[in-house]
Amino acid sequence: MARLRLGVGLLALAVTMASLASAAEVTNERLVDADKESGNWLMVHRTYDAHRYSPLDGINKDNVDKLSLAFVTQFDQASAGGRYASARNEGTPLVEDGFMYVQAGWSRVYKVDVRDGRFGKIMWKVDPEVDKQWISDATCCGAENRGIALWKNDVIALTLDGRVMSINKDTGELNWETQQADKARAESFTVAPLVIGDVALYGPAGGEYGIRGWIEAIDLNTGKPKWRTYTIPAPGEPGSETWKREGTWETGGGSIWATGSYDPKLGLTYWGTGNPAPQIDAEYRPGDNLYASSLVALDTETGAIKWHFQFTPNDPYDYDEIGETQLIDNGDSNLAFRAARNGFGYAFDRTNGQLQHATQYVDDLNWTTGIDQKTGLPLSYDPAADLQKYVAGTVGSRDDLPGIYCPTLGGGKNWQPASYSAKTKLVYLTSNEGCSAYVPTEAPNPTITGGEYDVVAAQKEWNGRLPAPEGTELPAEQSGSVVAIDPVTGKIAAKTHLIARGNGMLATAGGLVFGSDRAGWIYAYDDETLKEVWKFNVGTSLGSPPMAYAVDGKEYIAVLAGAAPSTAQINADPSLKYFVPTDAMYVFAVN
């Protein structure tokens, strides 16, 4: 196929080494028991409960000061596409029995032999040759991918331009591919698929430009969809009454940006949904706007929504809920814990969605005076209102009055995944601190039927927001933090502040919590105090959260590069503007 090929010179290498590369099938049983494979990392968050916890303890508090760079594997020259200087790698490498599977820039997929421990040998490369200009026009926030999945003897990958691919794990040969996202509607894939049984679950980004979000299960044996559940209900469906203005549900948003979690015993999968569209201009879409900015629990066999919780009804702040949910067992309680973008950490009974508690975790929060601990609704919510104003001054108006609100538009926690330690019983998350200010602006109705969707115009017209007037003062400046929270009580156990938010967390049995950031730092914290105990700068931006694996008893920490420093980081260290984007993997070990 013209759009999918093995890298030059690698086909023969892949065939020659296929016998060496063969591994046991990644069965449903192995995925359910993935926590028992201590040296492997078989899915994006390692286990279905999204703990991102490694039971490896060879790298620990006693020797972390000896952690050093073991090797670097360069994938490709970082390349531009339209308005994007390079792709952004936000995924987590997968490792099975000494072989690593990576999705790097522009949706390219690689198999890497990491058994040597001194360098990674690229065994095959699959390049789907995505349309970089379309991606630049149609994606809101970067040419980003967040990972791949393993199933039986295959790698399951999504592309930024909306394809699902099944690739032979040993040879890199294509089994099948199918176009599942609608490019004419600016639907794209950034999420890592979640494999459950013989299906993979995923959904599209694109809510910024007025898609109608959905979650889909595709049969991996046939490449045919099994079910699709829309995150924005049509007229007559449950929740449709929360879209008060006729037709707004058709462009209601509710994107899927990051991978959900799964409870095999309950048969439920849990996914966060994006903001309602347009983002800031809630006047365009009166009503609570279900199931946007929500957590939805779906039946894995049918896709039916079994329960839901909406965090910020009629969301006028862009507090979407695209991140993951940690599933935590506490005695007789089956908890689903979620650090929401609106600045509160919520714990639910994951069988029925009953709120257990909600606790503020950001320093500055002004959009509501608190959370009703029975209903979970914001105390500033008005059930009789079609347009929520919350706390006065935090929601702007179309007559150039800005809404000034905390936490920032980017959160709180965003897509960057948290971790949960089986050792400390704490959730670790990285967050934005500070406030934002925007003015709502009326968005014209987008083209939703017939012809090509004008994604370039949508970039300018459909966001529903303008910057606040020059000179607008914010209650607090933006920064970042790492927070340790007890998910059972909601109590904050420890907190440390950063210049800017990191890329997500990894907790280990060695008493460490690892993170990384776009200023090039990978760092380790003490899991009890969050005192920094180690850091290393790789000399280019890191875009992904760290992960851990082992080969023949030797333990490693790995992280993907592929991003650019944030404005806050460049302001703090102007030399970062000279960073060159790098499509590479950095691996560390104690030697």
C-alpha positions as CSV (number, residue, x, y, z in Angstrom):
1,M,0.0,0.0,0.0
2,A,1.3,3.5,-0.9
3,R,0.2,4.8,2.5
4,L,1.9,2.1,4.6
5,R,5.4,0.8,4.2
6,L,8.3,-0.6,6.2
7,G,11.2,1.7,6.5
8,V,13.9,1.5,3.8
9,G,16.1,-1.5,4.4
10,L,14.1,-2.8,7.3
11,L,11.8,-5.3,5.6
12,A,14.6,-7.9,5.2
13,L,15.8,-7.2,8.7
14,A,12.3,-7.8,10.0
15,V,11.9,-11.1,8.1
16,T,15.3,-12.3,9.1
17,M,14.8,-11.6,12.7
18,A,11.2,-12.7,12.9
19,S,12.0,-16.0,14.7
20,L,14.0,-14.1,17.3
21,A,11.2,-11.6,17.7
22,S,8.4,-14.0,18.2
23,A,6.7,-13.9,21.6
24,A,3.6,-15.4,23.3
25,E,0.3,-14.0,22.2
26,V,-1.1,-11.2,24.3
27,T,-4.3,-12.9,25.3
28,N,-7.3,-11.6,27.2
29,E,-6.1,-13.5,30.2
30,R,-2.7,-11.8,30.1
31,L,-4.2,-8.4,29.9
32,V,-6.5,-9.0,32.8
33,D,-3.5,-10.2,34.8
34,A,-1.1,-7.7,33.5
35,D,-0.1,-6.6,37.0
36,K,1.5,-10.1,37.5
37,E,4.0,-9.5,34.6
38,S,6.3,-7.3,36.6
39,G,8.9,-6.8,33.8
40,N,6.4,-6.1,31.1
41,W,4.2,-3.1,30.3
42,L,1.4,-4.5,28.1
43,M,-1.0,-1.6,27.7
44,V,-0.8,2.2,27.9
45,H,-1.4,2.5,31.6
46,R,0.1,-0.9,32.3
47,T,-3.1,-2.4,33.8
48,Y,-6.8,-2.0,33.2
49,D,-7.2,-0.1,36.4
50,A,-5.0,2.7,35.1
51,H,-2.7,2.7,38.1
52,R,0.6,3.2,36.1
53,Y,2.3,1.4,39.0
54,S,5.4,-0.8,38.5
55,P,6.0,-3.6,41.1
56,L,9.7,-3.4,40.2
57,D,11.8,-2.2,43.2
58,G,15.4,-2.6,41.9
59,I,15.6,1.1,41.2
60,N,14.8,2.6,44.6
61,K,15.5,5.3,47.1
62,D,18.8,3.8,48.1
63,N,20.3,3.8,44.6
64,V,18.3,6.3,42.5
65,D,21.3,8.7,42.7
66,K,23.2,6.2,40.5
67,L,20.5,6.2,37.8
68,S,22.0,7.2,34.5
69,L,21.3,7.2,30.8
70,A,21.7,3.7,29.4
71,F,20.9,4.3,25.7
72,V,19.0,6.5,23.3
73,T,17.0,5.2,20.3
74,Q,16.5,7.8,17.5
75,F,13.4,7.0,15.5
76,D,13.2,9.7,12.8
77,Q,14.2,13.3,12.1
78,A,11.4,15.4,13.6
79,S,9.6,16.9,10.7
80,A,7.2,19.8,10.2
81,G,3.6,19.6,9.0
82,G,1.7,22.7,8.2
83,R,1.7,25.0,11.2
84,Y,3.3,22.3,13.4
85,A,7.1,22.4,13.7
86,S,7.0,18.7,14.6
87,A,4.8,15.9,15.9
88,R,4.3,15.5,19.6
89,N,4.9,12.2,21.3
90,E,2.7,11.8,24.4
91,G,2.3,8.0,24.4
92,T,3.8,5.3,26.6
93,P,6.0,2.6,25.1
94,L,4.8,-1.0,25.5
95,V,7.3,-3.7,26.4
96,E,6.8,-7.5,26.1
97,D,9.6,-9.9,26.9
98,G,12.4,-7.5,25.9
99,F,10.7,-6.0,22.8
100,M,9.4,-2.5,22.8
101,Y,6.5,-1.2,20.7
102,V,6.3,2.5,20.1
103,Q,4.2,5.0,18.3
104,A,6.3,8.1,17.5
105,G,5.9,11.1,15.3
106,W,3.2,11.4,12.7
107,S,1.6,8.0,13.8
108,R,4.7,5.9,12.8
109,V,4.9,2.6,14.6
110,Y,8.2,0.8,15.6
111,K,9.3,-2.5,17.1
112,V,12.6,-2.2,19.0
113,D,14.7,-4.9,20.5
114,V,15.8,-3.6,23.9
115,R,17.2,-6.9,25.3
116,D,20.8,-5.8,24.9
117,G,20.4,-3.0,27.4
118,R,23.1,-0.8,25.7
119,F,21.0,0.3,22.6
120,G,17.7,-0.3,21.0
121,K,17.7,-2.1,17.7
122,I,14.8,-1.0,15.4
123,M,13.4,-4.2,13.9
124,W,10.6,-2.7,11.8
125,K,8.9,0.5,11.1
126,V,5.4,1.2,9.8
127,D,4.8,4.6,8.3
128,P,1.1,5.2,7.5
129,E,2.1,8.4,5.7
130,V,-0.5,10.6,7.2
131,D,-1.6,13.9,5.6
132,K,0.4,16.3,7.7
133,Q,-1.2,19.4,6.2
134,W,-4.7,18.1,7.0
135,I,-3.6,17.2,10.6
136,S,-2.2,20.7,11.0
137,D,-5.5,22.2,9.8
138,A,-7.9,19.8,11.6
139,T,-6.3,19.2,15.1
140,C,-6.6,21.8,17.8
141,C,-3.5,21.3,20.0
142,G,-0.7,19.5,18.2
143,A,0.1,16.5,16.0
144,E,0.0,14.3,19.1
145,N,-0.4,10.6,19.7
146,R,-0.9,8.8,23.1
147,G,0.1,5.2,22.3
148,I,-0.8,1.9,20.9
149,A,-2.1,-1.5,22.1
150,L,-1.2,-5.2,21.8
151,W,-3.6,-8.0,21.0
152,K,-2.7,-11.6,20.3
153,N,0.2,-11.4,17.8
154,D,-0.7,-7.9,16.6
155,V,-0.1,-4.2,17.3
156,I,-3.3,-2.1,17.2
157,A,-2.6,1.5,16.2
158,L,-4.7,4.6,15.4
159,T,-3.5,7.3,13.1
160,L,-4.0,11.1,13.5
161,D,-6.0,11.1,10.2
162,G,-8.6,8.6,11.6
163,R,-7.5,5.1,10.6
164,V,-7.4,1.9,12.7
165,M,-4.5,-0.4,11.8
166,S,-3.8,-4.0,12.7
167,I,-0.1,-4.8,12.3
168,N,1.7,-8.2,12.7
169,K,3.8,-8.0,15.8
170,D,6.6,-10.1,14.4
171,T,7.0,-8.8,10.9
172,G,5.5,-5.4,10.8
173,E,3.1,-6.5,8.0
174,L,-0.3,-4.9,7.7
175,N,-3.2,-7.2,8.6
176,W,-5.9,-4.6,7.8
177,E,-6.7,-1.0,8.2
178,T,-10.0,0.9,8.1
179,Q,-10.9,4.6,8.1
180,Q,-13.2,5.1,11.2
181,A,-13.0,8.9,11.9
182,D,-14.7,11.3,9.6
183,K,-12.1,13.7,8.2
184,A,-14.7,15.9,6.7
185,R,-15.9,16.6,10.2
186,A,-12.4,17.2,11.6
187,E,-12.4,14.0,13.6
188,S,-9.0,12.7,14.4
189,F,-7.4,10.1,16.7
190,T,-5.0,11.0,19.5
191,V,-6.1,8.3,22.0
192,A,-4.4,4.9,22.6
193,P,-6.9,2.1,21.9
194,L,-8.0,0.0,24.9
195,V,-8.2,-3.7,24.0
196,I,-10.9,-5.7,25.8
197,G,-11.3,-9.3,24.7
198,D,-11.4,-9.3,20.9
199,V,-12.3,-5.6,20.5
200,A,-10.5,-2.3,20.8
201,L,-12.2,0.8,22.2
202,Y,-11.4,4.4,21.1
203,G,-13.0,7.7,20.1
204,P,-12.2,10.9,18.1
205,A,-10.8,14.2,19.1
206,G,-12.2,17.3,17.4
207,G,-14.8,18.7,19.7
208,E,-13.2,22.2,19.4
209,Y,-14.7,22.4,15.9
210,G,-18.1,20.9,16.5
211,I,-18.0,17.1,16.1
212,R,-20.5,14.9,17.8
213,G,-18.3,12.7,20.0
214,W,-18.5,8.9,20.2
215,I,-16.8,5.8,21.6
216,E,-16.5,2.8,19.4
217,A,-15.6,-0.9,19.8
218,I,-14.1,-2.5,16.7
219,D,-13.8,-6.3,16.2
220,L,-10.1,-7.0,15.9
221,N,-10.7,-10.3,14.0
222,T,-12.6,-8.5,11.2
223,G,-11.8,-4.8,11.4
224,K,-15.6,-4.2,11.6
225,P,-17.2,-2.0,14.3
226,K,-19.2,-3.9,16.9
227,W,-20.9,-0.9,18.5
228,R,-20.7,2.9,18.6
229,T,-22.0,5.0,21.5
230,Y,-22.4,8.8,21.0
231,T,-21.3,11.0,23.9
232,I,-23.8,13.6,22.7
233,P,-27.4,12.3,22.7
234,A,-29.8,12.8,19.8
235,P,-33.3,14.0,20.3
236,G,-35.4,11.4,22.2
237,E,-32.3,9.8,23.7
238,P,-31.6,10.0,27.4
239,G,-29.9,13.4,28.1
240,S,-31.1,15.1,25.0
241,E,-33.2,17.4,27.0
242,T,-30.0,19.0,28.3
243,W,-29.4,20.5,24.8
244,K,-32.0,23.3,25.0
245,R,-31.3,24.9,21.6
246,E,-32.4,23.0,18.6
247,G,-29.6,21.4,16.6
248,T,-26.8,22.2,18.9
249,W,-26.4,18.5,19.8
250,E,-25.2,17.8,16.3
251,T,-22.0,19.8,17.0
252,G,-22.0,19.2,20.7
253,G,-18.3,18.1,21.2
254,G,-17.7,15.5,23.8
255,S,-14.4,14.3,22.3
256,I,-12.3,11.3,23.4
257,W,-8.7,12.3,23.9
258,A,-7.2,9.7,26.3
259,T,-7.6,6.0,27.1
260,G,-10.3,4.7,29.5
261,S,-10.0,2.1,32.2
262,Y,-11.8,-1.3,32.6
263,D,-13.2,-3.4,35.4
264,P,-13.4,-7.1,34.2
265,K,-15.5,-8.2,37.1
266,L,-18.2,-5.6,36.5
267,G,-17.9,-5.6,32.7
268,L,-17.7,-1.8,32.7
269,T,-15.3,0.6,31.0
270,Y,-14.8,4.2,32.2
271,W,-14.1,7.1,29.8
272,G,-13.8,10.8,30.2
273,T,-15.4,13.1,27.7
274,G,-14.3,16.5,26.3
275,N,-15.9,19.9,26.6
276,P,-19.2,20.9,24.9
277,A,-18.7,22.9,21.7
278,P,-18.2,25.7,21.2
279,Q,-15.8,25.8,24.1
280,I,-16.4,29.1,26.1
281,D,-19.6,30.4,24.5
282,A,-22.1,28.5,26.6
283,E,-24.8,30.9,25.4
284,Y,-24.7,29.1,22.0
285,R,-25.7,25.8,23.7
286,P,-28.0,26.5,26.7
287,G,-28.6,23.5,29.0
288,D,-26.3,21.2,31.0
289,N,-25.0,19.6,27.7
290,L,-24.7,15.9,28.6
291,Y,-22.6,13.9,28.2
292,A,-19.8,16.5,27.7
293,S,-17.3,17.1,30.5
294,S,-18.4,13.9,32.1
295,L,-17.3,10.4,33.2
296,V,-19.3,7.7,31.5
297,A,-19.4,4.0,32.5
298,L,-20.3,1.8,29.6
299,D,-21.2,-1.9,29.2
300,T,-18.3,-3.4,27.3
301,E,-20.6,-5.8,25.4
302,T,-23.2,-3.3,24.1
303,G,-21.7,0.1,24.7
304,A,-24.8,1.1,26.7
305,I,-24.1,3.9,29.2
306,K,-24.8,2.4,32.7
307,W,-24.1,5.6,34.7
308,H,-22.6,9.0,34.2
309,F,-21.4,12.0,36.1
310,Q,-21.0,15.5,34.8
311,F,-18.5,17.6,36.6
312,T,-19.2,21.1,35.3
313,P,-22.7,21.4,33.7
314,N,-23.0,23.8,30.8
315,D,-19.2,24.1,31.0
316,P,-18.2,27.7,30.2
317,Y,-14.6,27.2,31.1
318,D,-13.4,24.4,28.8
319,Y,-13.0,22.0,31.8
320,D,-13.2,18.9,29.7
321,E,-12.6,15.5,31.3
322,I,-10.3,13.8,28.8
323,G,-8.0,12.0,31.3
324,E,-8.0,8.5,32.8
325,T,-9.8,7.2,35.9
326,Q,-8.0,5.1,38.5
327,L,-10.0,2.0,39.7
328,I,-9.1,1.4,43.3
329,D,-10.3,-1.4,45.7
330,N,-10.7,-0.4,49.3
331,G,-12.1,-3.1,51.5
332,D,-15.7,-3.6,50.4
333,S,-15.6,-0.4,48.3
334,N,-15.0,-0.4,44.5
335,L,-13.8,3.2,43.9
336,A,-13.3,5.1,40.7
337,F,-11.1,8.1,41.4
338,R,-10.7,11.0,39.1
339,A,-8.7,14.2,39.4
340,A,-11.0,16.5,37.4
341,R,-9.8,19.4,35.3
342,N,-12.0,21.7,37.3
343,G,-9.7,21.4,40.3
344,F,-11.5,18.8,42.4
345,G,-10.6,15.2,43.0
346,Y,-13.7,12.9,43.0
347,A,-14.2,9.4,44.2
348,F,-17.2,7.3,43.1
349,D,-18.6,3.9,43.8
350,R,-17.7,2.5,40.4
351,T,-20.6,0.1,40.4
352,N,-23.3,2.9,40.3
353,G,-21.6,6.3,40.2
354,Q,-22.5,7.3,43.7
355,L,-20.2,10.1,44.9
356,Q,-18.1,9.3,47.9
357,H,-16.3,12.6,48.2
358,A,-14.9,15.6,46.2
359,T,-11.9,17.6,47.4
360,Q,-10.1,20.6,46.0
361,Y,-6.5,19.8,45.0
362,V,-5.3,23.1,43.2
363,D,-4.1,26.1,45.2
364,D,-6.5,28.6,43.5
365,L,-10.1,27.9,42.7
366,N,-12.8,30.5,42.3
367,W,-15.4,29.3,39.8
368,T,-17.5,27.6,42.6
369,T,-17.7,27.9,46.3
370,G,-17.5,24.1,46.7
371,I,-19.1,20.8,45.9
372,D,-22.3,19.3,47.3
373,Q,-20.9,16.2,48.9
374,K,-24.2,14.3,48.3
375,T,-24.9,15.2,44.6
376,G,-21.5,16.1,43.4
377,L,-22.9,19.3,41.9
378,P,-21.1,22.6,42.2
379,L,-22.6,24.6,45.1
380,S,-22.8,27.6,42.6
381,Y,-24.9,25.5,40.2
382,D,-28.4,26.8,39.5
383,P,-30.7,23.9,38.5
384,A,-33.3,26.3,37.2
385,A,-30.9,28.1,34.8
386,D,-30.3,27.2,31.2
387,L,-27.0,29.2,31.3
388,Q,-24.8,28.7,34.3
389,K,-23.0,31.8,35.7
390,Y,-21.4,30.0,38.7
391,V,-19.4,32.5,40.8
392,A,-19.9,36.1,39.5
393,G,-17.1,37.3,37.3
394,T,-15.8,33.8,36.3
395,V,-18.1,33.5,33.3
396,G,-17.7,36.1,30.6
397,S,-20.2,37.6,28.1
398,R,-20.2,38.3,24.4
399,D,-20.1,42.1,25.1
400,D,-16.4,41.9,25.7
401,L,-16.7,41.1,29.4
402,P,-14.0,38.5,30.2
403,G,-14.5,35.6,32.5
404,I,-11.6,35.3,35.0
405,Y,-11.5,31.9,36.5
406,C,-9.2,29.5,38.4
407,P,-7.9,26.9,37.8
408,T,-6.7,27.6,34.2
409,L,-8.5,26.6,31.0
410,G,-5.9,23.7,30.8
411,G,-6.9,22.5,34.3
412,G,-6.1,21.3,37.0
413,K,-5.2,17.9,35.7
414,N,-5.5,17.4,31.9
415,W,-4.6,14.4,29.8
416,Q,-1.3,13.8,31.6
417,P,-2.0,10.5,33.4
418,A,-1.8,10.1,37.2
419,S,-0.5,7.0,38.9
420,Y,-1.6,5.0,42.0
421,S,0.9,3.3,44.3
422,A,0.0,-0.1,45.8
423,K,2.7,0.7,48.3
424,T,1.6,4.1,49.7
425,K,-2.1,3.9,48.6
426,L,-1.8,7.4,47.2
427,V,-2.6,8.9,43.8
428,Y,0.1,11.1,42.2
429,L,-0.9,13.7,39.6
430,T,0.6,16.6,37.9
431,S,-1.5,19.8,37.6
432,N,-1.6,23.3,36.4
433,E,-1.9,26.0,39.0
434,G,-3.2,29.5,38.3
435,C,-6.0,31.2,36.4
436,S,-7.2,32.1,32.9
437,A,-9.3,34.9,31.3
438,Y,-11.3,34.7,28.1
439,V,-14.2,36.5,26.4
440,P,-16.9,34.4,24.8
441,T,-17.5,35.1,21.1
442,E,-20.5,33.9,19.0
443,A,-19.6,31.0,16.8
444,P,-21.3,30.5,13.4
445,N,-23.0,27.2,12.8
446,P,-20.5,24.8,11.1
447,T,-21.1,22.8,8.0
448,I,-22.3,19.4,9.3
449,T,-23.7,17.8,6.1
450,G,-22.4,17.6,2.6
451,G,-19.1,18.7,1.2
452,E,-15.9,19.1,3.0
453,Y,-15.8,20.6,6.4
454,D,-13.7,23.8,6.3
455,V,-11.3,23.0,9.1
456,V,-9.2,26.1,8.4
457,A,-12.2,28.4,8.9
458,A,-13.1,26.3,12.0
459,Q,-9.8,27.1,13.5
460,K,-10.8,30.8,13.5
461,E,-14.5,30.7,14.0
462,W,-15.6,27.7,16.1
463,N,-13.6,28.0,19.4
464,G,-16.1,30.4,20.9
465,R,-13.4,32.4,22.7
466,L,-11.2,35.4,22.4
467,P,-8.3,36.5,24.6
468,A,-9.2,38.8,27.5
469,P,-8.5,42.6,27.0
470,E,-4.9,43.6,27.4
471,G,-4.2,44.5,31.0
472,T,-6.7,42.0,32.5
473,E,-5.3,41.0,35.8
474,L,-5.4,37.3,37.0
475,P,-5.8,36.3,40.6
476,A,-2.8,34.0,40.3
477,E,-0.1,33.3,37.8
478,Q,0.3,29.9,36.1
479,S,2.7,27.3,37.3
480,G,2.7,23.6,37.9
481,S,2.6,21.1,40.7
482,V,2.8,17.4,41.7
483,V,0.2,16.3,44.2
484,A,-0.2,13.1,46.3
485,I,-3.8,12.4,47.2
486,D,-5.4,9.8,49.4
487,P,-8.3,8.6,47.0
488,V,-10.2,7.1,49.9
489,T,-10.4,10.3,52.0
490,G,-9.5,13.0,49.5
491,K,-6.8,14.3,51.8
492,I,-3.7,15.8,50.2
493,A,-0.7,13.9,51.6
494,A,2.0,16.0,49.9
495,K,2.5,18.6,47.2
496,T,5.4,20.2,45.4
497,H,5.4,23.1,42.9
498,L,7.0,23.2,39.4
499,I,7.5,25.9,36.8
500,A,5.0,24.2,34.6
501,R,2.9,21.1,34.6
502,G,4.7,17.8,33.8
503,N,3.8,15.0,31.4
504,G,2.2,12.5,33.8
505,M,3.4,10.1,36.5
506,L,4.8,6.7,37.2
507,A,4.9,5.1,40.7
508,T,7.1,2.2,41.6
509,A,7.5,-0.4,44.4
510,G,11.0,1.2,44.9
511,G,9.4,4.0,46.8
512,L,9.7,6.4,43.8
513,V,7.4,8.6,41.7
514,F,8.8,9.6,38.3
515,G,7.7,12.4,36.1
516,S,9.0,14.4,33.1
517,D,8.5,17.8,31.5
518,R,8.9,19.7,28.2
519,A,12.0,21.5,29.6
520,G,13.8,18.2,29.1
521,W,13.8,17.0,32.7
522,I,13.0,13.5,33.9
523,Y,12.8,13.4,37.7
524,A,12.1,11.1,40.6
525,Y,10.4,12.0,43.9
526,D,10.2,10.2,47.2
527,D,6.7,8.6,47.2
528,E,6.0,9.7,50.8
529,T,7.2,13.3,50.9
530,L,7.5,14.3,47.2
531,K,11.0,15.5,47.9
532,E,13.0,15.5,44.6
533,V,15.7,12.8,44.9
534,W,17.0,12.7,41.3
535,K,16.8,14.5,38.0
536,F,18.4,14.4,34.5
537,N,18.0,16.7,31.5
538,V,18.1,15.0,28.1
539,G,18.7,18.2,26.1
540,T,15.4,18.2,24.2
541,S,11.7,18.3,25.2
542,L,10.0,15.3,26.7
543,G,6.4,14.9,25.9
544,S,5.5,11.6,27.5
545,P,5.1,10.2,31.0
546,P,7.9,7.7,32.1
547,M,7.4,3.9,32.3
548,A,9.3,1.0,33.7
549,Y,10.3,-2.4,32.4
550,A,12.8,-5.2,33.1
551,V,14.8,-7.6,30.9
552,D,16.5,-10.6,32.5
553,G,16.2,-9.0,35.9
554,K,17.7,-5.6,34.8
555,E,15.4,-2.7,35.4
556,Y,14.9,0.4,33.2
557,I,13.0,3.6,33.1
558,A,12.0,4.9,29.6
559,V,10.5,8.1,28.3
560,L,9.7,9.4,24.8
561,A,11.0,12.7,23.5
562,G,9.0,14.8,21.0
563,A,7.6,18.1,22.1
564,A,8.5,21.8,22.6
565,P,9.0,23.7,25.8
566,S,6.1,25.7,27.2
567,T,6.1,29.5,27.2
568,A,6.5,29.5,31.0
569,Q,9.5,27.3,30.8
570,I,11.2,29.4,28.1
571,N,10.5,32.5,30.1
572,A,12.2,30.8,33.1
573,D,15.1,29.5,31.0
574,P,15.5,31.4,27.6
575,S,18.1,28.8,26.5
576,L,15.2,26.3,26.0
577,K,14.2,28.1,22.8
578,Y,17.2,26.5,21.2
579,F,15.9,23.0,21.9
580,V,15.6,20.9,18.7
581,P,12.5,18.6,18.7
582,T,13.7,15.0,18.7
583,D,11.8,11.8,17.8
584,A,13.6,9.5,20.2
585,M,13.4,7.3,23.3
586,Y,15.6,7.7,26.3
587,V,16.2,4.8,28.6
588,F,17.8,4.9,32.1
589,A,19.3,2.2,34.4
590,V,21.4,1.9,37.5
591,N,24.9,0.7,36.4
